[in-house]
Amino acid sequence: MTSSLATAAAGFGTGLSLIVAIGAQNAFVLRQGIRRDAVLAVVGICALSDVALIALGVGGVGAVVVAWPGALTAVGWIGGAFLLCYGALAARRVFRPGTAGLRTEGEAAGSRRRAVLTCLAMTWLNPHVYLDTVFLLGSVAADHGPLRWTFGLGAVLASLCWFAALGFGARLLSRFLARPAAWRVLDGLVAATMIVLGLTLVAGA
């Protein structure tokens, strides 16, 4: 039980560190939340899309490892290298922060249909989504062997919590997330998580 909880917690932390990076999707969800426009639909699309992509990553990478045990070494080195690079970029942003936080201004979405289509495009047409949720999470999950689905469940929970908080708590979060200093703190946490996970993957490869 303790091992399962620890694995789920690791999945939660890893998933959260990948999701919270500043991006168009997060800005869009926050804008919709502030305007109270199709919030449930937008949050649902983001969360369910992550569920599908995380399952694809955990199941797909895990299946490759089961079929070819030697792939775990390759996945460990490649995934570890990616995580270390991501961690280094996040650490760089801590010491060289941008001049702005998460921007929420812009034209209104207009209609529920437009909001849904925009959200789908931002989610499924973004190549970084596949790198993050399919490959990176999949490679880290594969390192947990039989508990990889428990790890994936933790990552799914992180996605649900983040998008729900961003959409439904937008009015409370907007001032905080608009401050560059807030993102320095988040980037610091992301950098630490990524570097530790990257070193763990490389060490176990």
Legacy VTK file of the C-alpha trace (Angstrom):
# vtk DataFile Version 3.0
C-alpha trace
ASCII
DATASET POLYDATA
POINTS 205 float
0.000 0.000 0.000
2.803 2.398 0.934
4.606 1.627 -2.316
1.433 2.255 -4.327
0.782 5.566 -2.587
4.371 6.663 -3.141
4.122 5.747 -6.831
0.812 7.596 -7.220
2.333 10.623 -5.460
5.300 10.487 -7.841
2.892 10.401 -10.785
0.972 13.348 -9.355
4.129 15.426 -8.900
5.504 14.561 -12.323
2.218 15.237 -14.075
1.739 18.532 -12.291
5.257 19.714 -13.090
4.627 19.106 -16.802
1.157 20.677 -16.870
1.759 23.959 -15.030
4.220 25.444 -17.516
3.069 28.747 -19.038
1.341 28.077 -22.324
-1.542 28.962 -24.617
-3.754 26.198 -23.213
-3.399 27.359 -19.607
-3.992 30.980 -20.617
-7.115 29.981 -22.546
-8.558 27.970 -19.638
-7.843 30.864 -17.277
-9.520 33.374 -19.616
-12.594 31.170 -19.938
-12.750 30.824 -16.169
-12.524 34.569 -15.581
-15.331 35.170 -18.077
-17.318 32.142 -16.845
-17.706 31.083 -20.448
-18.068 27.324 -21.199
-15.814 26.561 -18.229
-17.098 23.021 -17.626
-16.712 22.083 -21.296
-13.188 23.515 -21.536
-11.993 21.948 -18.286
-13.558 18.630 -19.301
-11.850 18.626 -22.704
-8.428 19.417 -21.229
-8.736 16.830 -18.456
-10.188 14.025 -20.610
-7.625 14.682 -23.337
-4.863 14.295 -20.762
-6.446 11.051 -19.518
-6.348 9.639 -23.062
-2.797 10.834 -23.752
-1.445 9.648 -20.401
-3.066 6.232 -20.921
-1.498 6.086 -24.381
1.906 6.944 -22.952
1.743 4.547 -19.994
0.282 1.715 -22.059
2.289 2.300 -25.212
5.738 2.759 -23.698
4.973 0.037 -21.141
4.023 -2.409 -23.890
7.293 -1.747 -25.720
9.257 -2.405 -22.535
7.366 -5.664 -21.896
7.948 -6.835 -25.467
11.592 -5.739 -25.503
13.137 -5.439 -22.011
16.219 -3.797 -23.492
14.031 -0.840 -24.454
13.876 0.196 -20.792
17.530 1.225 -20.974
16.958 3.309 -24.105
13.789 4.840 -22.669
15.630 5.627 -19.442
18.467 7.444 -21.184
16.293 9.336 -23.667
13.570 10.203 -21.168
16.154 11.172 -18.558
17.929 13.451 -21.029
14.653 15.168 -21.960
13.720 15.675 -18.319
17.139 17.111 -17.498
16.822 19.518 -20.444
13.349 20.558 -19.323
14.650 21.028 -15.797
17.545 23.147 -17.027
15.187 25.364 -19.047
12.899 25.823 -16.031
15.905 26.656 -13.839
17.053 29.189 -16.419
13.645 30.885 -16.259
14.042 31.179 -12.479
17.266 33.171 -12.861
16.234 34.899 -16.104
12.512 35.502 -15.653
10.371 37.080 -18.336
8.775 40.451 -17.876
5.188 39.169 -17.749
3.164 36.465 -16.087
0.314 34.529 -17.587
-1.626 36.951 -19.753
-5.408 36.620 -19.679
-6.548 39.485 -21.855
-7.903 38.950 -25.335
-11.166 38.771 -27.207
-14.024 36.781 -25.740
-14.487 33.234 -26.984
-17.938 34.209 -28.238
-19.757 30.866 -28.255
-19.564 27.462 -26.615
-18.842 25.835 -29.979
-15.959 28.200 -30.660
-14.570 27.673 -27.165
-14.722 23.892 -27.595
-13.056 23.944 -31.022
-10.343 26.318 -29.812
-9.654 24.142 -26.798
-9.464 20.983 -28.925
-7.037 22.656 -31.324
-4.795 23.952 -28.532
-4.732 20.507 -26.945
-4.385 18.096 -29.851
-2.449 20.226 -32.362
0.316 21.082 -29.899
3.341 18.785 -30.469
4.641 19.459 -26.954
1.545 17.731 -25.554
2.619 14.433 -27.104
6.195 14.831 -25.912
5.082 15.616 -22.361
2.164 13.286 -21.733
2.932 10.408 -24.088
6.700 10.078 -24.153
7.986 11.722 -20.963
5.249 10.475 -18.636
5.262 7.133 -20.410
9.014 6.721 -19.968
8.917 7.662 -16.278
5.925 5.364 -15.731
7.724 2.474 -17.427
10.487 2.808 -14.845
7.918 1.826 -12.181
7.278 -1.557 -13.802
4.060 -3.242 -12.551
3.053 -0.022 -10.779
3.186 2.078 -13.944
-0.624 2.373 -14.085
-0.652 3.576 -10.483
1.857 6.222 -11.532
-0.374 7.109 -14.481
-3.381 7.413 -12.175
-1.462 9.949 -10.084
-0.639 11.941 -13.223
-4.303 11.879 -14.282
-5.339 13.159 -10.853
-2.824 16.007 -11.185
-4.334 17.003 -14.525
-7.876 16.949 -13.138
-6.887 19.039 -10.106
-4.916 21.598 -12.132
-7.477 22.268 -14.838
-10.364 22.317 -12.353
-8.470 24.805 -10.170
-7.481 26.916 -13.182
-10.967 27.017 -14.685
-13.226 27.209 -11.649
-10.808 29.137 -9.440
-9.765 31.537 -12.193
-10.938 34.696 -10.469
-8.876 33.843 -7.391
-5.815 32.619 -9.323
-5.651 35.317 -11.999
-3.898 37.936 -9.854
-1.401 35.407 -8.537
-0.603 33.878 -11.934
-0.262 37.311 -13.550
2.814 37.989 -11.427
6.199 36.982 -12.884
7.410 36.175 -9.333
4.718 33.502 -9.001
6.003 31.727 -12.090
9.567 31.913 -10.764
8.410 29.916 -7.754
6.543 27.417 -9.940
9.495 27.128 -12.320
11.786 26.475 -9.360
9.591 23.595 -8.221
9.331 22.277 -11.780
13.114 22.454 -12.249
13.800 20.551 -9.026
11.252 17.853 -9.882
12.471 17.418 -13.450
16.152 17.233 -12.543
15.575 14.684 -9.777
13.398 12.524 -12.046
15.853 12.839 -14.919
18.788 11.736 -12.763
16.699 8.865 -11.387
15.852 7.646 -14.886
19.450 7.871 -16.100
20.769 6.138 -12.964
18.307 3.272 -13.406
18.965 2.844 -17.141
LINES 1 206
205 0 1 2 3 4 5 6 7 8 9 10 11 12 13 14 15 16 17 18 19 20 21 22 23 24 25 26 27 28 29 30 31 32 33 34 35 36 37 38 39 40 41 42 43 44 45 46 47 48 49 50 51 52 53 54 55 56 57 58 59 60 61 62 63 64 65 66 67 68 69 70 71 72 73 74 75 76 77 78 79 80 81 82 83 84 85 86 87 88 89 90 91 92 93 94 95 96 97 98 99 100 101 102 103 104 105 106 107 108 109 110 111 112 113 114 115 116 117 118 119 120 121 122 123 124 125 126 127 128 129 130 131 132 133 134 135 136 137 138 139 140 141 142 143 144 145 146 147 148 149 150 151 152 153 154 155 156 157 158 159 160 161 162 163 164 165 166 167 168 169 170 171 172 173 174 175 176 177 178 179 180 181 182 183 184 185 186 187 188 189 190 191 192 193 194 195 196 197 198 199 200 201 202 203 204
